[in-house]
Amino acid sequence: MSDTPDSAVRTYTEQHRTAFLDDLADWLRIPSVSAQPEHDGDVRRSAEWLSAKLKETGFPVTEIWETPGAPAVFAHWPSDDPDAPTVLVYGHHDVQPAAREDGWHTDPFEPVIRDGRMYGRGAADDKGQVFFHTLGVRAHLATTGRTAPAVNLKLLIEGEEESGSPNFRALAEERAGRLTADAVIVSDTGMWDESTPTVCTGMRGLAECEIELYGPDQDIHSGSFGGAVPNPATAVARLVAALHDADGRVAIPGFYDGVAELTDAERALFAELPFDEAGWLRTARSRAAAGEAGYSTLERVWARPTAEVNGIGGGYQGAGSKTIIPSSALVKISFRLVAGQDPDRIQDVVRAWAEAQLPAGVGHRITFAPATRPCLTPLDHPALQAVARAMGRAFGRKVLFTREGGSGPAADLQDVLGAPVLFLGISVPSDGWHAPNEKVELDLLLKGVETTAHLWGELAAALR
C-alpha cells in the first residue's frame, strides 16, 4: 500500500483547489479544435501551454512532439528509486468543435463555474482529466516527503484524438523507445455515475467498411429489364439481411474466432452495477433492447462483438417514383471487436462472406478504413487492482468494474509498448461529452486528483 495518508492528500488538494481550477479555466479558454483548420494555431498554443505548465509542476523533461498533423506533448519525471516501475499517462488536449449557437448557455471557450460544476468545452473531455494529474503528483510528493514520484512518470498528451488520431500509432511507433512503460494509464474515460466509482478494464476495437455493388452500366428501365437482370439494390438488401442470424449473432463465418468469452466472475461484477435498463433506453432514444441472445444489455455493449449497418443506399431517393433498376448500391458497416479478435482477420472473413453472397453479374468493391484494436486488462492484474485501491481510497467506497463499448487509440499503446492499459477517469454520463454545455463535476475532479496522489505509490508496490 502507498504510504500517503488519505486525510493529508485531501487537505492538500483542498488547499490548492482555487489555483488549480483557475489554471484549468485558462487552458479551457484555448479553443484547441483539431477538426477545424482555422484552429491549428490554437491546438499548438494548447500544447505549448500544457508543456509550460508541466514544467512548472516539476517535470524535468517536457517536450512538444511534432506529427504531420497536430502536436503532442511528452513529459517525464524519473523516480529517485532505481528499481521503480515506469508508468505512462495518456490523454488528449484537443477538443470537439463548439459554438454558442449550437445550444450552449454560455461561451463554450469562456468557462464558468455554476452549482459545483465547471462548464466549458474540454472540461471533461479531456483537459480536465489530463490536468488533475498535475495537482495529483504534487499532492503525492507533498504528503510523502518525496522529491520525485514513486514511479518513473511519463505523460503523452495527444493533439488529434477528436479527429480520429490519424498520426498517433505512427508517433507511438517512432517514439517507442521514449515511451517504454510497465503500465499505461488512460485518463480519457469516465465512471458509472456520481455515486458509483468504477474502473474500466477494456475497450472494444473497431473495423469499418463500405461495400459498393455494381449492376448495369447505368440506371435502366424496370419494365423493359426488370426480372431479367440482377439488381444491385436487391443484392445489397439481401447482403444486409444475411448479416445476422435469428439469435442476433453475426452470421459471418469465422467472425467469432478467438473471441475472449466473459468469465462468470466478470458477469457477476457487471451485475453488481446499478443498471436501469428503462433509463438506458430513454438515453438511447429507443423503444426496446435487442441483440445477441443469451447476454444482458451491458454484456452486449461491452464484451460482445457486433456488426451494425451505419448506412445503406442505392437507386432513386427523390420525391415520387422513378421506375429503374439502379446501376449501383452501397452499404456501410461497422464491426465492434473484443479481445482476441484481429482486425486483419475480420477484414478477410468479411470480404469472403460478402463475395459469397453476391449473384453473377453484380460487381463489388469493399473498402476498409484503418482499424482500431480492442484492449482488455484481466481483473486480477496487479496494476488494475492498484488503480482500484487508489480510487477506493479517494472515494471511500467500493470500486466496481466496467468496460467501454466504444473504441480509442489506447489499444495502439498496448500493441506497440506491450504494456497493460488501465483506465482512470472521473467523468460521468451527464457531463455531455461532444454536446453543448459540456461540464465537469468539481468534487469528482478533485477526487481524480486524490486518486492519482495515491496511485503512484500503489503502482510502485504492485509492479515490483
N, C-alpha and C positions, 0 to 999 in steps of 0.2 A: 504494500500500500504506500501511497505517497505520504510524505511527512508534512504536507501542507495542512495546517489546521483550518477546518472549514469556516469557522467563525472569522478568522483573520482574513481569509480571502474575501468573505462577504463584506467585511468592514472596509478593506482596501478598495474594493470595487465601488462601493457606495461613495467613498471619499473622492473618487476620481470620475464620478458619473457625469457631472456637468461638463467638464473639459472634454471627456470622451464623446459626448453627444454633440458638442459644438464642432469638434473636428469632423465627425461623421457628416454633419449637415454641410460643412464646407465641401466635402467630397461629393455629396449628392448634388450640389449646385453645378457640377461639371456635367453637361449633357453628353455623356460618352456613348452615343448611339452608333454601334458598329455597322448597322444595316444601312445607314444613310451617309453617302459620301461627303455631304456638306458638314458632317460632324467628325471627319477624320482627324482634324486638329484637336478636337475636344477629347477624342479617345486617347490621343498621345498625351494631352495635358493631364488626363486622369492617371495614366501610367506614371508620368513624372511626379504628380502629387503623391501617389502611393509610395513610390520609391523613396522620396524625400521623407515621408512620414515614417516609413520602416527604419530608415537611417536614424531618425530622431528617437524612435522607440528603443534602439540599441543594437539593431542588426549590423554587424561589422561589414557585411557584404550585401550590397543592393545593386542590382543591375537591370537595365531595360534591354530585353531581348527582342531584336527585330525579326519580323516574319515578312513574307510577301504581302501580308495584309496589315492588321493592327498589331501594335507591340504588346508583349507580355512583360511581366515584372517577376524577377527572381530575387530571392533574398536567402541568406544563410547565416545562421548563428551557431557556430560549433560549441559543443559542450566542453567543459573542463575535464570531464571524465573520459579517459582514453577508451574505455570499454562501452561507452554509451551507444545505444542504437540510434539509427537515423530515421527521422520521420519527415515526410513531405506533405505539406498542406496545399490542396488545390482549391481554387475559386476563380471567379472572373470579375473584371472591373468594367466591362461593357454592359449596357442596359438596353432594354427594349425602347422603340420609339414611343413618344408620349407628347400630347399637346392638350391644351386646356379644352379645346373644342371636342375632344374625344369623350368628354364627360367628367373630367377632373373638377373637383370643387375648388381647387387652388392650383397655382402654377406648379406643374409636376417637377420642375427643377428649382423650386424655392421651398425647401422642406419646412413643414410646420409641425409642432407638437400639440396634440389635442387629445384629451381624455386618456392620457397614458400611452399614446401611440405617436410614432413619427411617420408622417405621410410624405412621400416623395418617390420618384422613380429610382429604383435601385435600393430602397430602404431594406427590403428583404432579399431581393434577387438582383445582385448578390453582394452589394457593397457592405451592407450591414453585417452580413455573416462572415465576410472576409475581415472586416475591421475589428470584430470582437477578439480576434486573435492578438491584436496589438496590446490591448489592455490586459488580456489574459496572461500573456507571457510576462508582462511587468508585475502583475499580481503574484505569479508563480515565483519570480525572483525575490520580490519584496518580502514575502511571507515565509520563504525558506532560507533566506540569507545567502542564496547563491549569487554568483556574478555572471553565470551563463546557465542556459537551460539544462535540465536533467537529460535531455536528448540532443543530438545534433539536429537542429530545427531548420528546415528549408521551406520556403514558400514559392509556389509557381502560380501566378495570378494571370489568367489568360485575358486577351482583349477581343476575342471574336466568338465567344460561346453563343451569344444571341444571334449570330449569323451562321450557326452550324459548325463552328470550329474547323473551317476548311484547311487550316495550316497547322492544327495542333499536333496531330500524330507525327508529321514530319519534324516539327520542333522538338517533340519528345525524343524522337529517334536521334536527331542531330546532337541533342544536348544530354543524351542518356548518361554519359559519364559524370556530368554535374548533378544529375537528378537521382542517382542511386539512393535507395532507401530500403529500410526494413518494413515500412508500412506507409501507406498513403491515407491521409485524412481528407475527405471531400466535404467542404463546407458550402455546398450548393444544393441543399436539400432541406427537409423540414421534419416536423414531428406530428404526431397524430392530431392532437388538439391542445388547447391552452392548459388543460389539467392532466394530460397523459403524455409524459415524456417518452419518446421512443427512439430507438436506433435502427436505421435502415441497414439491412445486411446485403442488399444487392439490387441491381438494375437489370431490366431486360435489354437485349440488343435490338437492332433494327435493320431490316433489309427491305428496300423499296424497289418496285419495278413498274414499268409501263409496258403493256403488251399491245402492240398495234397489229391489226388484222387488215388484209387487203384482198378484195374480191375483183370485180370488174375494173377495168382501167378508168372508168368514170361512172357516175350515177346513171342507172338505166331504168327504163320503163318497167314497172312491176306487172303491168298487164301483158306486155309483149314477151317478158323473160321470166316473170315470177314463177317459181316452182320448177324451173328448169336449169337454173344456175345457182351456185352457192351464194348465200347472203352473209357477209361478214358481221352484220349486226346480230343476226341469229346465232352465228358462231360465237360471238363474244358473250351473248346471254347464256348459252349452254356452257361456256367455259366457267362463268361465274357460278352457275347452278351446280357445277361439279366440284366446287372448291371445298365444300363441307359435306359430311355425311349426316344422317338423320339424328345422330347424337351430338352434333356440333363440333366434331373433331375435324381437323384439316385432313382432307382426303387425298393429299399428295403423297404418293409412295416415297418412303424414306424421310419424310418431314420430321418425324419424331426420333430419328436415330440419335442416340447419345443423350437424350433429354435427362437431366438430373431430376429424379422424381422427389416430390415432397416426402419428408420423413414424418412419422407420427408425432414426433416432438415439435416439428415446425407447425404442423396443422393445429396442434394443441395451443401453441403460442399465438397463432393468428386468432384462434377462437377466444382468447382472453381479451382481445381488443373490444372496446365498447362500440361495435359497429351497428349502425342503424340503417338497414337496407332501404327503408322508405325514405329517409332523409337523403341517402346517397342517390336514390333515383330522382329525387327532386333536384339535386345538384346537377345530375346528368341530363335533366330535362327529358327523361324517358319514362314510359308507362310500365315497363316490365324489365326484369332482369332476364338475360339469356346467355347461352354459351355452352361450353363443353360439359356434357353430363357427368355427374359424379364429383363435381367440385363446387365449392362455395364461391360467392362473388369475389371475395378477396383473393382466394386461391387462383381464380381465373385471371385477374388483372395483375397479379404479382408473380405468379410462379408457373403459369402455363403459357406455351407459345400460341400465337394466334395468327390468323390471316384475315385482313379486313379490306373490303373494297372501298377505296377512297374516292373513286370517280369512275363513271362509265359513260360512253358517248358514241354516237355514230348516226349518220343519216340526218334527215331534216328535223330541225328543232324549232322552227318558227311557228307562227300562228297558222291555223288552218291545216290543210293536208297537202302533201306532195307525194304522190304515189310512185316511189322509186325503190330500187334496190341500191343501197348506198355502196360506194366504192371502197369505204373503209370504216373501221370502228376501233375503239380502244377501251382499255380498262387499266386503271391504276390500282395497284395492290400493295399494301404494306404488311410485312411479317414481323411481329414482335417475337424475339428469340430469348430462350432461357439458357442457363448454364448447361454446358455440354453440347450445344448446337454450334456449328461452324458456319458463318455466313457464306463462305465459298461453296460449301456443300449444299446449302439451301439454294443458292443460285443454280447449281447443277440440277437438282431434283425438280425445281420449278420449271426450268427450261424443258426438261424431258417430259414432265407432266403436260405442259401446255402444248407441246408439239404433238403429243399422242392424242389430244382431244380434237385436233383440227381436221376438218374434212378436206378431201382433194379439191384443189382449185382455190384455196384460201392461203395466201402467203402471210408471213408474220415477221415482226421484228420485236425482240424483247430487250429492253434497256434497263439495267440496274444502276441505281445511284450508289455512291460509296456507302459501305455498311458500317454499323456500329456493333461491336461485340458485346455480349452480355457479361456481367461480372457478378460474382457471389462469394461471400466470405462465410465459411462454416460457423455455426453458432458457438462451437467450442473453441474457436481460435483465441489464443491468449490476448491478442491485440483487441479483438472485438469485445471481449469481456472487460478489458481495461477501459474502453470507451464507455461501456455501460456503467461501470463503477464510478467513473468520474462524473457522469451525468447524474447518477443517483445521488452522489454527494451534493451536487449543486441544487438539485430539486428536492432532496429529502424524501424521495419516494421511489417505489419500484419502477424500473425502466423496462418497457416492453419492446418487442421487436417487430419490424415491418420489412417490407420490400418496396421497391419503386417500380411501377408498371411502365414508366417512360424510359427513355434512353439518353445517354450523355457520353462525354468524352472520357469519363473515369476509367472505362474498360481499356482505353488505349494505354493509360498509365500502368494498369495491371499487366497488360500484354507486353509492353516494352520493358518495364522495370522488373517484372516477375515478383512484385510485392503485393501483399493483400491490400485491398481497398476497403476503407472503413468510412462510414458516413456520419457526420456530426452537423446537425442543423437544429435551429430553434424556431424556424418559421412555421406558421400554422396555415391551414387552408384559407382562412378568412383574410390573409394578408394580400390576396389579389395579385399574384404574380402576372405580369403582362397585361393587367387590366387597369382601367382608370382607378385613381385613389389607392394605389399600392401603399401599404404601410407595414410597419413592424411594431410588435408589442414591446414596449421598453423594458418591462420586467423580464420578459423572456430573453431579450437581447443581452441583458446583464447576467442572466443565467448561463448564456453562452460564454460570457467572459469567465464566470466562475468555473464552468466545466473545463475550459482549456487551462485554467490555472491549476486544476487538479490533474489534468490529463497527462502532462509531460512526466510527472513523477510516476503515475500509474503505468505508462508505457515503458518507461525506463526499467521498471521492475519486471514487467510482463515479457519483454522481448530479450532479456539477457539469456 
